[in-house]
Amino acid sequence: MTDNATLDPEDRKLITLARSTRARNAVAEGAAVRDENGRTYVAGTVDLASLKLSALATAVAMAVASGAKSLEAAVVVSEAEAVSDADRAAVRDLGGPATPVLLAGPDATVRAARTAG
C-alpha cells in the first residue's frame, strides 16, 4: 500500500479525476491513465446490454484511440479489493510491465499499488 502523502502530485491528480468520473456518472469504477506526453484519459465503467467494459479498459482504449504510444501510470477508483488481471494486462500492453497501477477506494485512499507486470 502507498501512503497518499507520498504520492506524486500527478498520480494524485489521476485519483481525483477517476474519483470525479465515478461519482459524476454513478458508475462502479472510475479510472484514469497518463500517457507518455502527460495527457490524461478518464473513463467510467461501461455497462450496456451489448457492451461491458471496465473503467480502466475504457481509459486505455481512449488513450490508444487518441494516439498514445505508452502509459506512465494508471489509477482505478473502486470498491474492489484488487485491479483485475485483465485490466493490468491492458495497461501492460500499452505501458509495459513496469507501469504503476494504483487502486484507490471511493474516499481516494490508495489501497494497493502494483505494476502492470
N, C-alpha and C positions, 0 to 999 in steps of 0.2 A: 504494500500500500504506500501511496505517496502523500506526504504532508502538503495540503493545499498552499500553505505559506511559502513553500519552497518551489512551487511550480513556476515555470517560465510564464511571463505575462501573456505571451502568445497562446500558450496552452490554456490559461485561464479564460482567455477570450473565446477559444473554441468551446469550452464548457458553457460559458454564458450564452453563446449562440445556439448550441444544441438544446440547452435547457429552455430557452425562449421559444424555440420552434416546437418543442414538445408541449409546452403549456399553451401556446397560441393556437395550435392545431388540435389540441386534445387527443394526442396520439400516444401510443405505448412507449415509443422511444423517440428521442431526438439525437441527431448525430451531426458532427462537423469534421471536415478534413481540411488540411492546409497543404497546398501543392508546393512545388519547388520554387515558385516565384512569390510565395507568401499569400497567394489568393486563397480565399476560403469558400467552401461549398457546404451548404447546410441543408438538411433534409429531415423529414419525419417518416415514420412508418407508413408504407403504402398498403392499404388493406381493402382491395376491391374484389368483387366476385371473381374476376378473371385475372387479377394480378396481385400478388403478395410479395412485398419486398421489405426487408428490414431497413431501418433508417440509415445504417452505415452502408449497406449495399447501394442504396439510392444515392447517398452522398458521393461514394466512389464513382458510380455511374455518371453522375453530374460532372465530376472532375474530368473523367475520361472524355465525355462528350464535349467538354469545353477546351480540350486540347492539352490537359495536364500530362506531363511525361513522368512525374514521380510525386510521391507524397512525403511530407516532413513529419506529419503527426495526424492521429485520428482520435476522436472522442465519441463516446456513446453515453447518453444520459438515459437511465432506465432503472426500473425496479429489479431487473435481472441480477443474478448473482455473478454472472460471467458474460463476457463477449463470446458469441458463438464461434466455433471453428470456421464456419463458412464466412462469417464476417471478417475474421482475421485473415483468411485466405484472400479475400477480395483486396484488403489493404496490402497484403504481401505481393499480390500480382502487380500492383501499380507502384508501391513504395519500396518493396524489398523486405527481407525478413527482419531487419533491424528497426523498422518503422515503429515508433511507440504507439500503443493503443491504450487509451485510458478509459476506464469505466467509472462514471460518477453517478451518484444517486440523485433523485429529484431535488435534494437540498444542495446540490453542487459539490458535495463531499466526494473526493476521489476514493473509490473502494478498491480499485485494482489498477495496476499499471503493468502491462506486459509489452512484449514486442509482437509484431505480426508473425514472426518466426515460426 
